[in-house]
Amino acid sequence: GNMSSRKGLNSACSVHEYTGSFVGQSAHFKMTSVCGHVMTLDFIGKYNSWDKVDPAELFSKAPTEKKEANPKLTMVKFLQVEGRGCDCIVLWLDCDKEGENICFEVLDAVLPVMNKPRGTERTIYRAKFSSITDTDICNAMNHLGEPNRNEALSVDARQELDLRIGCAFTRFQTKYFQGKYGNLDSSLISFGPCQTPTLGFCVERHDKIQSFKPETYWVLQAKVNPEKESSLTLDWDRVRVFDREIAQMFLNITKMAKEAKVESVSKKEKVKQRPLALNTVEMLRVASAALGMGPQHAMQIAERLYTQGYISYPRTETTHYPDNFDLKGCLRQQANNPHWAETVKALLSEGINRPRKGHDAGDHPPITPMRAATEAELGGDGWRLYEYITRHFIATVSADCKFLQTTISFSIGPEHFTCIGKVVTSPGFTEIMPWHSIPLEESLPHCEKGDLFPTGEIKLVEKQTCPPDYLTEAELITLMEKHGIGTDASIPVHINNICQRNYVTVESGRRLKPTNLGIVLVHGYYKIDAELVLPTIRSAVEKQLNLIALGKANYHQVLEHTLDIFKRKFHYFVDSIAGMDELMEVSFSPLAATGKPLSRCGKCHRFMKYIQAKPSRLHCSHCDDTYSLPQNGTIKLYKELRCPLDDFELVLWSSGSRGKSYPLCPYCYNHPPFRDMKKGMGCNECTHPTCQHSLSMLGIGQCVECENGVLVLDSTSGPKWKMACNKCNVIVHFFENAHKVRVSPETCDLCDAALVDVDFNKAKSPLPGDETQHSGCIFCDPVFQDLVELKHAAMRHPMHRGGQGKRQGRGRGKGRRPGGRLNPKKPKDKMAALAAYFV
């Protein structure tokens, strides 16, 4: 039939409408989507303030609420607009616990506006599917079930535990240590019930490496010459000895014998088993170890391949194909790909092998290719991951690899030696996975028991025991899975977090090396309460959460019991923090000894030190006060000018020549002076009525892209003048090479923006008639229109949303919203106009 498509009101989700039949009746369908979780859990109001609330209150007293996960998407409003007047809802969210949780978030938004059911009529349906193929979709539509409330509750419990426990520990230790040390180089000293044990594994390996003492050992290496030209190296049955004199004795005894006698020859056919079907953890391991992709990156690519229909659902713990799985159908789709067409055609003609019996976790079938693809279609990492998934699938239905292993035992004097050779008899699955193939070896000579061969060189080789290497991501994933830390979905997130927090760095070979901060934290936890870092307690919590999902445990009881345990641990941790502090003192410098003098304190008029390490801040050692600063940019003194309110010297923050810059008072930035200001606002948002750096004096007009922002003149930007929005990353370049640009107290009659006075040098004036001065509105004045250019700030950090670089904005210069002029009612004066933006 016909289908119409349109963008939803949030522009992020499309709505597809068509007519068809549903439960035997004609129906009008609306199909749309969400972007991940609709809601997120957070503390209410004051409990989000680090300064006003004791972290201990977060365990029980602090109330939580569900907020929109991304308010800009207005997802709840969008769902209600589309769901209004609907009779039934069919939920097609991912078929895992997170997906089940999102089902109920959608229902909470939509049910109040849907038509009320008549009597006991069923209106909520849940589709269960594992891949986006015609067969799977039709099958799911014909067997609709209901959403699982228990699975959704287990996710709610995990979210609340992680929020309360993580925030309490993180806030306490961040404030405590950043208030004392200046070179921690991490903006957040975070704790997480899964994140911290993950870091613990990395530090445990680091400690083994540090405490390792190499030992010297000796190996007896003998060669025999079965033929004149060839020699065979034998392995000593004793393997190695750690005493030099004993090793020398064995060498002397062996050298006395001139011949090696064959004691036995055995031949055995051995099998290298084909792999089990692919689950998430194995895919992440291979992606890291063989493809060089981090787990987070690999998961994002797998999700993209899934949503495009190339592979089945990538989050699964199952390694066993269900009995009704169409293995041949999947295989046929790969018959024309030049990389494996021959292998696939041979399997289809000779008959496939039944895959090995793996583990059935009861969630989704293993990860399988769902349709053919080419490298040109998927490109780069997408193709590399798809190729591995496809080769792995073909290998699961191929034959095992068979080889003949020949073992020859020799005696040289009283000492025994062995030589092993392998010959492949049937390559099986190693044809499609050549990296698993048996390496080619020199063929062993034909011999029988009792044969004698002349000995060649016999020598002692001196070697040393080696320490283990740092954990690879693949090894860390294995440990996390073994100890039940995180789920197949969250493992990549926890590994990514410890990298982001500067607790570990990713070295060559994707090995994870702990930083000083990561090591000290873990040692501190061990010193105070080892259970905070050991995997045992989190593993027990995960088991409880699984019981909630299965309906075997009470949600409230599990929550209450776990929070009670961690609350006690938190109080003990706070009381014992001196133990961790002793370790910190050894590795990090106190605030007073860090940083360079930059600007003067308004209280004591002595220089404060600028600490550049994350999080950058100013510290006055005389007053013992620390002032946080905007991050991800450079800070310098601003012309030695002072704030009229507190006498602190102003500093200038800049994100670079193509980005934004604005002055700020360190004291006002941390202690907002006016009621309409919040912590973290610079002079470009300050509502002081007369200060020459404030929004009142430099604000020009409403931002052309965001709702609440004001475009503020950057008075440091000349001669490449610009104004920047004080909320978003819009930048307007104007009046290049102007001698002076000043914001006038007058406003435009048409759009209420402040007028601008511009003074050009005579030689470079772009003004008509060689004029050097002009006053007008940058939005409405025709003389200014060609001198204004809208861009987006190049930011140093992904937290600044929006475009990058030199992207053109809407319409060169005019800066108006679509549909005409800026239209607030004209206020009495400019101060009122600017105040209106903050009310």
Rosetta blueprint (number, residue, H / E / L):
1 G L
2 N L
3 M E
4 S E
5 S E
6 R E
7 K E
8 G L
9 L L
10 N L
11 S L
12 A L
13 C L
14 S E
15 V E
16 H E
17 E E
18 Y E
19 T E
20 G E
21 S E
22 F E
23 V L
24 G L
25 Q E
26 S E
27 A E
28 H E
29 F E
30 K E
31 M E
32 T L
33 S L
34 V L
35 C L
36 G L
37 H L
38 V L
39 M E
40 T E
41 L E
42 D E
43 F E
44 I L
45 G H
46 K H
47 Y H
48 N H
49 S L
50 W L
51 D L
52 K L
53 V L
54 D L
55 P H
56 A H
57 E H
58 L H
59 F H
60 S L
61 K L
62 A L
63 P L
64 T E
65 E E
66 K E
67 K E
68 E E
69 A L
70 N L
71 P H
72 K H
73 L H
74 T L
75 M H
76 V H
77 K H
78 F H
79 L H
80 Q H
81 V H
82 E H
83 G H
84 R L
85 G L
86 C L
87 D L
88 C L
89 I E
90 V E
91 L E
92 W L
93 L L
94 D L
95 C L
96 D L
97 K H
98 E H
99 G H
100 E H
101 N H
102 I H
103 C H
104 F H
105 E H
106 V H
107 L H
108 D H
109 A H
110 V H
111 L H
112 P H
113 V H
114 M L
115 N L
116 K L
117 P L
118 R L
119 G L
120 T L
121 E L
122 R L
123 T L
124 I E
125 Y E
126 R E
127 A L
128 K L
129 F L
130 S L
131 S L
132 I L
133 T L
134 D H
135 T H
136 D H
137 I H
138 C H
139 N H
140 A H
141 M H
142 N H
143 H L
144 L L
145 G E
146 E L
147 P L
148 N L
149 R H
150 N H
151 E H
152 A H
153 L H
154 S H
155 V H
156 D H
157 A H
158 R H
159 Q H
160 E H
161 L H
162 D H
163 L H
164 R H
165 I H
166 G H
167 C H
168 A H
169 F H
170 T H
171 R H
172 F H
173 Q H
174 T H
175 K H
176 Y H
177 F H
178 Q H
179 G L
180 K L
181 Y E
182 G L
183 N L
184 L L
185 D L
186 S L
187 S L
188 L L
189 I L
190 S L
191 F L
192 G L
193 P L
194 C L
195 Q H
196 T H
197 P H
198 T H
199 L H
200 G H
201 F H
202 C H
203 V H
204 E H
205 R H
206 H H
207 D H
208 K H
209 I H
210 Q H
211 S H
212 F L
213 K L
214 P L
215 E L
216 T E
217 Y E
218 W E
219 V E
220 L E
221 Q E
222 A E
223 K E
224 V E
225 N L
226 P L
227 E L
228 K L
229 E L
230 S L
231 S L
232 L E
233 T E
234 L E
235 D E
236 W E
237 D L
238 R L
239 V L
240 R L
241 V E
242 F L
243 D L
244 R H
245 E H
246 I H
247 A H
248 Q H
249 M H
250 F H
251 L H
252 N H
253 I H
254 T H
255 K H
256 M H
257 A L
258 K L
259 E E
260 A E
261 K E
262 V E
263 E E
264 S E
265 V E
266 S E
267 K E
268 K E
269 E E
270 K E
271 V E
272 K E
273 Q L
274 R L
275 P L
276 L L
277 A L
278 L L
279 N L
280 T H
281 V H
282 E H
283 M H
284 L H
285 R H
286 V H
287 A H
288 S H
289 A H
290 A L
291 L L
292 G L
293 M L
294 G L
295 P H
296 Q H
297 H H
298 A H
299 M H
300 Q H
301 I H
302 A H
303 E H
304 R H
305 L H
306 Y H
307 T H
308 Q L
309 G L
310 Y L
311 I E
312 S L
313 Y L
314 P L
315 R L
316 T L
317 E L
318 T L
319 T L
320 H L
321 Y L
322 P L
323 D L
324 N L
325 F L
326 D L
327 L H
328 K H
329 G H
330 C H
331 L H
332 R H
333 Q L
334 Q L
335 A L
336 N L
337 N L
338 P L
339 H L
340 W L
341 A H
342 E H
343 T H
344 V H
345 K H
346 A H
347 L H
348 L H
349 S H
350 E H
351 G L
352 I L
353 N L
354 R L
355 P L
356 R L
357 K L
358 G L
359 H L
360 D L
361 A L
362 G L
363 D L
364 H L
365 P L
366 P L
367 I L
368 T L
369 P E
370 M L
371 R L
372 A L
373 A L
374 T L
375 E H
376 A H
377 E H
378 L H
379 G L
380 G H
381 D H
382 G H
383 W H
384 R H
385 L H
386 Y H
387 E H
388 Y H
389 I H
390 T H
391 R H
392 H H
393 F H
394 I H
395 A H
396 T H
397 V L
398 S L
399 A L
400 D L
401 C E
402 K E
403 F E
404 L E
405 Q E
406 T E
407 T E
408 I E
409 S E
410 F E
411 S E
412 I E
413 G L
414 P L
415 E E
416 H E
417 F E
418 T E
419 C E
420 I E
421 G E
422 K E
423 V E
424 V E
425 T E
426 S E
427 P L
428 G H
429 F H
430 T H
431 E H
432 I L
433 M L
434 P H
435 W H
436 H H
437 S L
438 I L
439 P L
440 L L
441 E L
442 E L
443 S L
444 L L
445 P L
446 H L
447 C L
448 E L
449 K L
450 G L
451 D L
452 L E
453 F E
454 P E
455 T E
456 G E
457 E E
458 I E
459 K E
460 L E
461 V E
462 E E
463 K E
464 Q E
465 T L
466 C L
467 P L
468 P L
469 D L
470 Y L
471 L L
472 T E
473 E H
474 A H
475 E H
476 L H
477 I H
478 T H
479 L H
480 M H
481 E H
482 K H
483 H H
484 G L
485 I L
486 G L
487 T L
488 D L
489 A L
490 S L
491 I H
492 P H
493 V H
494 H H
495 I H
496 N H
497 N H
498 I H
499 C H
500 Q H
501 R L
502 N L
503 Y L
504 V E
505 T E
506 V E
507 E E
508 S L
509 G L
510 R L
511 R E
512 L E
513 K E
514 P E
515 T L
516 N H
517 L H
518 G H
519 I H
520 V H
521 L H
522 V H
523 H H
524 G H
525 Y H
526 Y H
527 K H
528 I H
529 D L
530 A H
531 E H
532 L H
533 V L
534 L L
535 P H
536 T H
537 I H
538 R H
539 S H
540 A H
541 V H
542 E H
543 K H
544 Q H
545 L H
546 N H
547 L H
548 I H
549 A H
550 L L
551 G L
552 K L
553 A L
554 N L
555 Y H
556 H H
557 Q H
558 V H
559 L H
560 E H
561 H H
562 T H
563 L H
564 D H
565 I H
566 F H
567 K H
568 R H
569 K H
570 F H
571 H H
572 Y H
573 F H
574 V H
575 D H
576 S L
577 I H
578 A H
579 G H
580 M H
581 D H
582 E H
583 L H
584 M H
585 E H
586 V H
587 S H
588 F L
589 S L
590 P E
591 L H
592 A H
593 A H
594 T L
595 G L
596 K E
597 P E
598 L E
599 S E
600 R E
601 C L
602 G L
603 K L
604 C L
605 H L
606 R L
607 F E
608 M E
609 K E
610 Y E
611 I E
612 Q L
613 A L
614 K L
615 P L
616 S L
617 R E
618 L E
619 H E
620 C E
621 S L
622 H L
623 C L
624 D L
625 D E
626 T E
627 Y E
628 S E
629 L L
630 P L
631 Q L
632 N L
633 G L
634 T E
635 I E
636 K E
637 L E
638 Y E
639 K E
640 E E
641 L E
642 R E
643 C L
644 P L
645 L L
646 D L
647 D L
648 F L
649 E E
650 L E
651 V E
652 L E
653 W E
654 S E
655 S L
656 G L
657 S L
658 R L
659 G L
660 K L
661 S E
662 Y E
663 P E
664 L E
665 C L
666 P H
667 Y H
668 C H
669 Y H
670 N H
671 H L
672 P L
673 P L
674 F L
675 R L
676 D L
677 M L
678 K L
679 K L
680 G L
681 M L
682 G L
683 C H
684 N H
685 E H
686 C L
687 T L
688 H L
689 P L
690 T L
691 C L
692 Q L
693 H L
694 S L
695 L H
696 S H
697 M H
698 L H
699 G E
700 I E
701 G E
702 Q E
703 C L
704 V L
705 E L
706 C L
707 E L
708 N L
709 G L
710 V E
711 L E
712 V E
713 L E
714 D E
715 S L
716 T L
717 S L
718 G L
719 P L
720 K L
721 W L
722 K E
723 M E
724 A E
725 C E
726 N L
727 K L
728 C L
729 N L
730 V E
731 I E
732 V E
733 H E
734 F E
735 F L
736 E L
737 N L
738 A E
739 H E
740 K E
741 V E
742 R E
743 V E
744 S E
745 P E
746 E E
747 T E
748 C L
749 D L
750 L L
751 C L
752 D L
753 A L
754 A E
755 L E
756 V E
757 D E
758 V E
759 D E
760 F E
761 N L
762 K H
763 A H
764 K H
765 S L
766 P L
767 L L
768 P H
769 G H
770 D H
771 E L
772 T L
773 Q E
774 H E
775 S E
776 G E
777 C L
778 I L
779 F L
780 C L
781 D L
782 P L
783 V L
784 F L
785 Q H
786 D H
787 L H
788 V E
789 E E
790 L E
791 K E
792 H E
793 A L
794 A L
795 M L
796 R L
797 H L
798 P L
799 M L
800 H L
801 R L
802 G L
803 G L
804 Q L
805 G L
806 K L
807 R L
808 Q L
809 G L
810 R L
811 G L
812 R L
813 G L
814 K L
815 G L
816 R L
817 R L
818 P L
819 G L
820 G L
821 R L
822 L L
823 N L
824 P L
825 K L
826 K L
827 P L
828 K L
829 D L
830 K H
831 M H
832 A H
833 A H
834 L H
835 A H
836 A H
837 Y L
838 F L
839 V L
